[in-house]
C-alpha cells in the first residue's frame, strides 16, 4: 500500500500532467486522452502515467506523439511543482477498461446461452 506521500505525489503529477497534456498536445478531431492513474516508485525516482486514449484506432499514434513531447512536457511540469526532483516519467496505455468491456461481453454471451 502506498504511503500518504506517494499518494500525494501521484495526485499532484496526475493533475499537472493532465493540465500540460491539454495545453501542449494537438489532438485530432474527436480524440480524447485522459490520465487514469499515476504510479510512483517508492523511491520517487520513477513514475508511470497510465492514459486512456479514444478512439482506440488512434491510440498508437497519439501515444507516440505523447512520448515524443514528454521531455518538454516534463520540464514544464517540473518548473511548476514543488518537489526535490520530478520522477522520470513513463507513459503507457491503461487497458483496464478494454479488458473489463471484454469480460462483460463474455459474461453477456454466457447469459444468452
C-alpha angles and dihedrals in degrees: 000000000000120000121245090255092054090049090051092049091047091053093045092050092045092054096043096046091046089053093047093045089055091050100041108033122082105211124198116247111285095015124126131190120191130176107232099180145351121212117193122193117245091252089051092230096113135035134181120213113205113207134189114212125194132229096037093220090064095048097096097049094042092048089051089051091050092049091049092053096037097100093056092041090051091050090051092050091046090056091057106039127077104230131123087243134347110246120250103267128223120184122208138168115262103220097175092107091051091048091048091050090050092050090047092052090049091051090048091052090052090052090053092052 
